[in-house]
Amino acid sequence: MSCKIIPVVDLRNGVVVRAVAGDRANYKQLDNAVFKSNDLCRIIEVLLKLSRSNILYVANLNGIAGDDSYDCILYEIMRKFSKVEIWVDNGFRDLGELKSFNNGFYNWCEKKGYSPCSGENLVPVFGTETITDNASYKKIFSTLDEAVLSIDKKNNVILGMVTIDTILKLPPKRVILMNLDKVGTDSGPDIDWLKNMTHRNLRVEFFGAGGLRDRDDYEIVARYKAAGWLVGSALFNSMMDFGDE
């Protein structure tokens, strides 16, 4: 199994910020030598080029906090990068919120005069941090084949109301192991968690998030059967370029 590198964009108030250890209140606007532009689309283009990826992960921190004021930024990304698979974490709590997002996208396209604009490149990410409860989890992942689950962990505790037993009884095809303590900290990936989950022999593709620093880390997570890894800081720091992959 090849290990995909999936570039990460964290947005707050429509601006790209650098995520560090899940401390969202203190995320700072992106600012370094490679990513000089404040143009969101330009930043995404550079990330996709560095990672050689056809998948982009976007976390809208406003949406995760329950604020839909900046959903239009996500719509613009989906339209602009229509050939890229866009994994969107917008704090979806249940199927109703995803439906509202899709309706909003359709209305936005109609208002802008964009046609056709189907949003087929959207892959919704549902995080344990925001899924309402076990019943909502079961409804989501028995209904949506393409949806991705993010198991959100901080301080070694799984966030949210969904139990691990529920997840193991109805595992989706793709699962992100999101260790928020590792994100942006240059502390290395959570190998133990990856090994623990892959050894369960579930028919699941596991994608890690947080801590990947360099090609050595990449080779380790690939060896332990990660289907992919979400990468932000290592790309922003110009530490990784997967042109040889």
Buried (B, 14 or more C-beta within 10 A) or exposed (E): EEBBBBBBBBBBEBBBBBBBBBEBEEBEEBEEEBBEEEEBEEBBBBBBBBBBBEBBBBBBBBBBEEEBEBBBBBBBBBBBBBEBBBBBBBBBBBBEBBEEBBEBBBEBBEEEEEEEBEBEBBBBBBBBBBBBBBEBBBBBBEEBEEBBBBBBBBEEEBBBBBBEEBBEEEBBBBBBBBBBBBBBBBBBBBBEBBEEBBEEEBEBBBBBBBBBBEBEBBEBBBEBBBBBBBBBBBBBBEBBBBEEE
